[in-house]
């Protein structure tokens, strides 16, 4: 898994890479030491947005948001979310393609397969963790 993350990190303008489980747990991270203290809050917000869409039967396949002058591009499936933190001058199609290939390779890895067996039965509803802020309430109102 580490070598796949390192491959993504070698792309131009990529500052860091994070793998999240579908429960919001950070499984691995490369780079982004300057944001280490803010990562739990950011991942919680991302998981809450993804959960909102999944609860309305709209699966999230790709994520692209701007956070602190950094563009976050992510590829999601039912188990993992692979996020790349990029500067705004990055080649986004190349990053998306690399994320897709890397996610497939990570899921095929034997160590990852063992980890998946442990994680499959864990269900977490991220909408129940904490209070919703104005932005999240606005998003919910648009979905209804």
C-alpha positions in Angstrom: 0.0 0.0 0.0 2.8 2.4 0.8 4.5 2.1 -2.6 1.1 2.9 -4.3 0.7 6.0 -2.2 4.3 7.0 -2.9 3.6 6.6 -6.7 0.8 9.1 -6.4 2.9 11.5 -4.3 5.5 11.6 -7.1 3.1 13.3 -9.4 3.6 16.9 -10.0 1.7 19.2 -7.6 0.5 16.4 -5.3 1.2 17.4 -1.8 -0.2 14.4 0.0 -2.3 11.2 -0.2 -4.8 9.8 2.3 -6.7 6.5 2.4 -9.9 6.5 4.4 -12.1 3.5 5.3 -15.8 3.8 4.7 -16.1 4.4 8.5 -13.9 7.5 8.2 -10.8 5.9 9.8 -7.5 7.1 8.3 -5.8 3.9 7.2 -2.7 5.4 5.7 -1.3 8.9 4.9 1.7 10.2 3.0 2.8 13.8 3.2 0.5 16.5 4.7 2.4 16.8 8.0 1.4 20.5 8.2 -2.3 19.5 8.3 -1.9 16.5 10.7 -4.0 18.1 13.5 -6.8 19.1 11.1 -7.2 15.8 9.4 -9.7 14.2 11.8 -12.1 17.1 11.3 -11.7 17.2 7.6 -12.2 13.4 7.2 -15.3 13.6 9.5 -16.8 16.3 7.2 -16.0 14.4 4.1 -17.6 11.2 5.4 -20.7 13.1 6.5 -21.2 14.5 3.0 -20.7 11.1 1.4 -23.1 9.5 3.9 -25.7 12.1 3.1 -25.6 11.1 -0.6 -25.5 7.4 0.1 -28.5 7.7 2.3 -30.4 9.1 -0.7 -29.1 6.2 -2.9 -26.7 8.4 -4.8 -23.4 6.7 -4.6 -20.3 8.9 -4.5 -17.7 7.8 -7.0 -15.5 10.9 -7.2 -14.9 13.8 -4.9 -13.4 17.2 -5.8 -13.4 20.0 -3.2 -11.2 23.0 -2.4 -9.9 23.3 1.1 -7.3 25.9 2.2 -6.0 26.7 -1.2 -5.6 23.0 -1.9 -7.7 20.9 -4.2 -8.7 17.5 -2.9 -9.5 14.9 -5.5 -10.8 11.6 -4.4 -12.0 8.3 -5.8 -14.5 6.4 -3.6 -15.9 2.9 -3.7 -17.9 1.0 -1.1 -14.9 0.3 1.1 -12.2 2.9 0.6 -11.8 6.6 -0.3 -8.4 7.5 -1.8 -7.7 11.3 -1.6 -5.0 13.3 -3.2 -4.2 16.8 -2.0 -3.0 18.9 -4.9 -2.0 22.5 -5.7 -4.3 24.3 -8.2 -1.9 23.9 -11.1 -2.0 20.1 -11.1 -2.9 17.9 -14.0 -6.2 16.7 -12.7 -7.0 14.1 -15.4 -3.6 12.4 -14.8 -4.2 12.4 -11.0 -7.7 10.9 -11.4 -6.4 8.2 -13.6 -3.5 7.4 -11.2 -6.0 7.3 -8.3 -8.2 4.8 -10.1 -5.3 2.5 -11.0 -3.9 2.8 -7.4 -7.2 2.1 -5.7 -7.6 -1.1 -7.8 -4.1 -2.2 -7.0 -4.5 -1.4 -3.3 -7.8 -3.5 -3.1 -6.0 -6.4 -4.9 -3.2 -6.5 -2.4 -3.2 -9.4 0.1 -2.6 -7.3 3.2 -5.5 -5.1 2.1 -7.7 -8.2 1.6 -7.1 -9.3 5.2 -8.0 -5.8 6.4 -11.2 -5.8 4.3 -12.5 -9.0 5.9 -12.2 -7.3 9.3 -13.9 -4.1 8.1 -16.8 -5.4 6.1 -19.2 -5.9 9.0 -18.6 -2.4 10.5 -21.4 0.0 9.8 -21.3 3.6 11.0 -23.8 6.3 10.4 -21.8 9.5 10.2 -24.9 11.7 10.2 -25.3 11.0 13.9 -21.8 12.1 15.0 -22.0 15.7 16.2 -24.3 18.6 15.3 -24.8 19.6 11.7 -23.5 23.1 10.7 -25.2 25.6 8.3 -23.4 24.2 5.3 -24.5 20.6 5.9 -28.1 21.7 6.7 -28.1 23.7 3.4 -26.9 20.6 1.5 -29.6 18.4 3.1 -32.3 20.9 2.1 -31.1 20.7 -1.5 -31.3 16.9 -1.5 -34.9 16.9 -0.2 
